[in-house]
Amino acid sequence: MKKRIVITGIGVVTPIGIGNEEFAKSLREGKSGVSNLETFDVSAYSTKFAATVKNFSPEEFIDKKKARRMARFTQLGMAAAKMAVEDSKLDLSKEDMSRIGVITGTGIGGLDVIEEETATLLAKGPKRVSPFLIPMIITNMLPGEIAIQYGFTGVNYAVTSACASGNHAMGDALRALRYGDADIIISGGSEGAITPLGLAGFCSIKALSQRNDEPQKASRPFDKNRDGFVMGEGAAIIVLETLEHALNRGAKIYAELAGYGASDDAYHMTAPEPEGKGAVLAMERAIADAGISKEEVDYINAHGTSTEFNDKTETLAIKKVFGERAYKIPISSTKSMTGHLLGGAAAVELAAIVFSMQAGFIHPTINYETQDPECDLDYVPNTARDQQFSCALSNSLGFGGHNGVVIIKKYVK
């Protein structure tokens, strides 16, 4: 028997809200977090908007001096971690810190710091480059900083697999807990790559929407007139525990992380395999790992990027896994509201599932106006649906063909 693993704490920092309450409210309302970019000059860019985190002050969550020595993805992740640990009501004075680990995901890391220090190098020479450059940019600094902040000495590392990073990190955490490597693992994902170079790079590969006249309507997963994804930033951190440990300390239990599956398309740097074979394999592996039947899945949180190829390929893969029943399963894309948080997306989407499951609604896929004949499933268009669900599947499908899928179940004693 596999150990049961439960979620006991959540913290979110997103374009549609900082903190669980604001985020959950925005999900139900179908709020867009996309706006024109004002943090740098975008006049020469083909895309001039993104989904940024508004009104975020790192100093509210992190010591001011330490915050200055962190890249934005670390700042966002540290803020989410603080909220998650507080939400879990862990009494760390009673815990064996060697049994608490941290595994987080990010796709890019400290791109903002790379750009800033490159400018310093070119203008002032190598001796003026910050001694904090390397520790600030590396992707493992978020789990490292979380461990330093709280004294967690258990398993600790970062996962970097593009948009699948968060699900891979949480899947690794699930397995480590089942295997007995820890009692608690802090997991999730974070990204803060909306920078001049980051935006330019995604513009150059023509991956982004160019709906500059209507930025809030730009992220439109599964809609026939979608023209690319919207860059987003943010973080979500969750506290995972063995059920035994959670019950022993009387923890509040949000939901159960029940299954995980991973695969690779082995096809192309950025495009999905046209028949969805990798996504199918990852979904089937996650379902099998959870020990459930396909009939038990009653909601799907799609990768749903709003790109031409992802949306139709993911739709095809869902049909291959669930057959005719695919038409009866409600599906929604959180990215329609938050934009694409890259390495932070999967964890934010897991949080969206949990809050929706607890409150008895399915959040909408906003900006859905025109049906695409190749995307003909139930995407819960534009308005939240009051509906109970107890078993959700969440897809994350990244550049490089990386696929990560998790199963979240309503907790039942």
C-alpha positions in Angstrom: 0.0 0.0 0.0 1.3 3.4 -1.0 1.4 6.0 1.7 -1.3 8.7 1.3 0.0 12.2 0.9 -2.0 15.3 1.7 -1.9 19.0 1.2 -2.0 20.9 4.5 -0.8 24.4 3.5 -1.0 26.7 0.5 0.5 30.1 -0.4 0.1 31.9 -3.7 1.5 35.0 -5.3 -0.2 35.5 -8.7 -1.3 38.1 -11.3 -4.9 37.7 -10.1 -4.2 37.9 -6.4 -1.7 37.6 -3.6 -2.9 35.2 -0.8 -5.4 32.4 -0.9 -8.5 34.4 -0.4 -7.9 37.0 -3.1 -6.8 34.3 -5.5 -9.8 32.1 -5.0 -12.2 35.0 -5.3 -10.6 36.1 -8.6 -10.9 32.5 -9.9 -14.6 32.4 -9.3 -15.1 35.9 -10.9 -13.0 35.0 -14.0 -10.7 37.9 -13.4 -7.9 38.6 -15.9 -4.4 39.5 -14.6 -3.1 40.7 -18.0 -2.2 44.3 -18.6 0.1 46.6 -20.6 3.7 46.3 -19.5 5.0 49.5 -17.9 8.2 48.2 -16.1 10.3 48.6 -19.2 10.0 50.2 -22.7 8.1 47.8 -25.0 7.6 50.1 -27.9 9.8 48.0 -30.2 8.2 44.7 -29.1 5.6 42.8 -31.1 3.9 42.0 -27.8 3.5 44.8 -25.3 1.7 43.2 -22.4 2.0 40.4 -19.8 0.4 39.1 -16.6 2.5 40.6 -13.8 2.1 40.4 -10.0 0.7 43.7 -8.9 1.4 45.5 -5.6 4.0 43.0 -4.5 6.5 44.2 -1.9 9.1 41.6 -1.0 9.8 43.3 2.3 6.4 42.3 3.5 7.6 38.7 3.5 11.4 38.7 3.5 14.0 40.7 5.4 14.8 43.8 3.3 18.5 43.1 3.1 18.0 39.4 2.1 15.4 40.4 -0.5 17.9 42.6 -2.3 20.1 39.5 -2.7 17.3 37.5 -4.4 16.2 37.2 -8.0 12.5 37.9 -8.5 11.6 34.2 -8.8 13.1 33.6 -5.4 11.3 36.6 -3.9 8.0 35.4 -5.2 8.6 31.9 -4.1 9.8 32.9 -0.6 6.6 35.0 -0.2 4.4 32.0 -1.2 6.4 29.7 1.1 5.9 32.0 4.1 2.2 32.0 3.5 2.1 28.3 3.0 4.0 27.4 6.2 1.8 29.8 8.1 -1.3 28.4 6.6 -0.2 24.8 7.6 0.1 25.9 11.2 3.2 23.7 11.6 4.8 24.0 15.0 8.4 23.7 14.0 9.6 23.5 17.5 8.0 20.0 17.6 9.3 18.8 14.3 12.4 16.8 13.3 13.9 19.3 10.8 15.8 16.6 9.1 12.5 15.1 8.1 11.3 18.3 6.4 12.4 18.7 2.8 12.0 21.3 0.0 11.5 20.5 -3.7 10.5 23.4 -6.0 10.4 24.0 -9.7 11.3 26.9 -12.0 11.8 27.1 -15.7 14.3 29.9 -16.1 15.6 31.2 -12.8 17.2 34.6 -12.3 17.0 36.0 -15.8 16.4 39.5 -14.3 19.7 39.3 -12.4 21.6 38.0 -15.5 20.4 41.0 -17.5 21.2 43.5 -14.8 24.7 42.2 -14.2 25.4 41.8 -17.9 24.7 45.5 -18.3 27.1 46.2 -15.4 29.8 44.1 -16.9 29.6 45.8 -20.3 29.4 49.3 -18.8 31.8 49.1 -15.9 33.9 45.9 -16.3 34.1 42.5 -14.6 35.2 43.8 -11.2 31.9 45.6 -10.7 29.8 42.4 -11.2 28.0 41.5 -8.0 29.5 38.7 -6.0 25.9 37.5 -5.5 25.4 37.0 -9.3 25.8 33.2 -9.3 23.8 32.4 -6.1 21.0 34.7 -7.2 20.5 33.2 -10.7 20.7 29.5 -10.1 17.4 27.7 -10.0 18.1 25.8 -6.8 18.4 29.0 -4.7 14.6 29.0 -3.9 14.6 25.7 -2.1 17.9 26.6 -0.6 16.6 29.9 0.8 13.4 28.3 2.1 15.6 25.8 4.0 17.8 28.5 5.4 14.8 30.6 6.5 13.2 27.7 8.5 16.1 25.4 9.2 14.8 22.5 7.1 17.7 20.0 6.6 15.9 17.2 4.7 15.9 16.5 1.0 16.4 19.7 -1.0 16.7 20.5 -4.7 15.1 22.3 -7.6 13.5 20.8 -10.8 13.9 22.6 -14.1 11.8 21.2 -17.0 10.3 24.3 -18.5 6.5 24.5 -18.1 6.3 21.1 -16.4 8.7 22.1 -13.6 6.1 22.5 -11.0 4.3 19.2 -11.6 7.7 17.4 -11.7 8.7 19.0 -8.4 5.5 18.1 -6.7 5.6 14.6 -8.2 9.1 14.1 -6.9 7.9 15.3 -3.5 5.0 12.9 -3.6 7.4 10.0 -4.3 9.9 11.0 -1.7 7.2 11.1 1.0 5.8 7.8 -0.1 9.3 6.3 0.0 9.8 7.5 3.6 12.5 10.1 2.9 10.6 12.8 4.7 7.4 13.5 6.8 6.8 16.9 5.2 8.0 18.4 1.9 7.5 22.0 0.9 6.9 22.0 -2.8 5.6 24.0 -5.7 7.0 26.4 -8.3 7.9 30.0 -9.1 8.9 32.1 -12.1 9.8 35.8 -12.5 11.1 36.1 -16.1 9.1 39.0 -17.5 12.2 41.0 -18.5 13.4 42.7 -21.7 15.3 39.7 -22.8 12.7 37.2 -21.7 9.9 39.0 -23.6 12.2 39.5 -26.6 13.0 35.8 -26.7 9.4 34.6 -26.6 8.4 37.3 -29.2 11.2 36.0 -31.5 9.9 32.5 -31.5 6.4 33.9 -32.2 4.9 32.1 -29.2 3.1 35.1 -27.7 -0.3 36.7 -28.5 0.0 40.0 -30.3 -3.5 41.2 -29.3 -2.1 44.6 -28.1 -5.3 46.4 -28.5 -7.1 44.0 -26.0 -4.5 42.6 -23.7 -7.1 41.2 -21.2 -8.6 39.2 -24.0 -5.3 37.9 -25.3 -5.2 34.6 -23.3 -8.0 32.6 -24.9 -7.2 28.9 -24.6 -9.1 26.6 -27.0 -10.7 29.6 -28.8 -10.5 29.4 -32.6 -8.9 32.9 -32.7 -6.2 32.3 -30.2 -2.8 33.6 -31.4 -0.3 32.7 -28.7 0.2 32.6 -24.9 0.6 35.5 -22.5 3.8 35.6 -20.3 3.0 35.5 -16.6 4.9 35.5 -13.3 4.2 34.3 -9.8 4.5 31.4 -7.4 2.6 28.8 -5.5 4.0 26.7 -2.6 2.2 23.8 -1.0 2.9 21.9 2.2 2.8 18.1 1.6 2.7 15.6 4.4 2.1 11.9 4.9 -1.4 11.4 6.1 -0.1 9.8 9.2 1.9 12.8 10.1 -0.9 15.3 9.3 -3.4 13.4 11.5 -0.9 13.0 14.4 -0.6 16.8 14.6 -4.2 17.5 13.9 -3.6 19.4 10.7 -6.2 20.9 8.5 -6.3 18.8 5.3 -7.1 20.6 2.0 -6.9 17.6 -0.4 -4.9 14.5 -1.3 -2.1 14.5 -3.9 -2.9 11.0 -5.2 -0.9 10.4 -8.4 1.9 11.5 -10.7 2.9 10.6 -14.2 5.7 11.9 -16.5 6.9 11.4 -20.0 8.6 13.1 -22.9 7.4 13.6 -26.5 11.0 13.1 -27.9 9.8 15.2 -30.9 10.7 18.9 -31.0 12.2 21.7 -29.0 9.0 23.7 -28.7 6.2 22.0 -30.6 4.1 19.1 -29.1 4.1 15.8 -30.8 1.1 16.1 -33.1 -0.7 13.0 -32.0 -0.3 13.8 -28.3 1.4 10.5 -27.5 3.6 12.0 -24.7 0.6 13.7 -23.0 -1.4 10.5 -23.2 1.3 8.5 -21.6 1.8 10.9 -18.8 -2.0 11.1 -18.1 -2.3 7.3 -18.1 0.7 6.9 -15.8 -0.8 9.5 -13.3 -4.1 7.7 -13.3 -2.5 4.4 -12.7 -0.2 5.8 -10.0 -3.3 7.1 -8.2 -4.9 3.7 -8.3 -8.1 5.1 -9.8 -10.2 4.4 -12.8 -10.6 6.9 -15.6 -14.2 7.2 -14.8 -13.4 8.7 -11.4 -11.7 11.8 -13.0 -14.5 14.5 -12.9 -12.5 17.6 -13.8 -9.4 18.4 -15.8 -7.2 21.5 -15.3 -5.7 21.8 -18.8 -2.3 23.0 -19.7 -4.3 25.2 -22.0 -1.8 27.8 -23.2 -3.8 29.6 -25.9 -1.3 28.5 -28.6 -2.5 26.9 -31.8 -0.7 23.6 -31.4 -0.9 23.0 -27.7 -4.6 23.4 -27.4 -5.6 21.1 -30.2 -3.0 18.5 -29.3 -4.0 18.5 -25.7 -7.6 18.2 -26.7 -6.7 15.2 -28.8 -4.7 13.6 -26.0 -7.6 14.0 -23.6 -9.9 12.3 -26.1 -7.5 9.4 -26.5 -7.3 8.9 -22.8 -11.0 9.2 -21.9 -12.7 8.3 -25.1 -16.3 9.5 -25.5 -16.4 10.4 -21.9 -14.0 13.3 -22.6 -17.0 15.3 -23.8 -18.6 15.0 -20.4 -15.6 16.1 -18.3 -15.5 19.8 -17.5 -12.1 21.3 -18.5 -10.7 24.7 -17.7 -7.5 26.7 -18.2 -6.3 28.8 -15.3 -3.9 30.4 -17.8 -6.8 32.2 -19.4 -6.7 34.5 -16.3 -3.1 34.3 -15.0 -1.3 34.0 -18.2 1.4 31.4 -18.5 3.6 31.3 -15.4 6.0 28.9 -17.0 7.8 27.0 -14.1 5.3 28.5 -11.7 2.2 27.5 -13.6 1.6 23.9 -12.4 1.6 24.8 -8.7 -0.7 27.8 -9.1 -3.0 25.5 -11.1 -2.9 22.9 -8.3 -3.9 25.6 -5.8 -6.7 26.7 -8.2 -8.0 23.1 -8.2 -7.9 22.8 -4.4 -9.7 26.0 -3.8 -12.3 25.3 -6.4 -12.8 21.7 -5.1 -13.3 23.0 -1.5 -15.8 25.7 -2.5 -17.7 23.6 -5.0 -17.2 25.4 -8.3 -15.2 25.0 -11.5 -13.4 28.1 -12.6 -14.0 29.3 -16.1 -11.8 29.5 -19.2 -12.3 33.2 -19.9 -12.2 34.8 -23.4 -13.7 31.8 -25.0 -15.8 33.2 -27.9 -15.5 31.1 -31.0 -15.4 27.3 -31.1 -12.5 25.6 -32.9 -13.7 22.4 -34.6 -10.5 20.7 -33.3 -11.2 21.9 -29.7 -14.7 20.7 -29.1 -14.8 19.7 -25.4 -16.4 21.4 -22.4 -14.0 24.2 -21.5 -16.4 25.9 -19.0 -16.5 29.1 -21.0 -16.3 32.5 -19.4 -18.4 31.9 -16.3 -17.7 29.8 -13.2 -19.9 26.8 -12.8 -21.3 25.7 -9.4 -20.4 22.0 -9.4 -18.9 19.6 -6.9 -16.0 17.5 -8.1 -13.8 15.1 -6.2 -11.0 13.9 -8.5 -9.0 16.3 -10.8 -6.3 15.7 -13.3 -3.8 18.5 -14.0 -1.7 18.7 -17.1 1.6 20.5 -17.6 3.3 20.1 -21.0 6.6 21.9 -21.5 9.2 22.9 -24.1 11.5 20.1 -24.8 8.5 17.7 -24.8 8.4 17.4 -21.0 5.1 16.2 -19.7 4.0 16.2 -16.0 0.5 15.2 -14.8 -0.8 15.1 -11.2 -4.1 13.7 -9.7 -5.7 15.6 -6.8 -8.5 14.0 -4.9 -10.9 15.3 -2.3 -9.7 14.1 1.1 -11.9 11.3 2.5 -10.9 9.7 5.9 
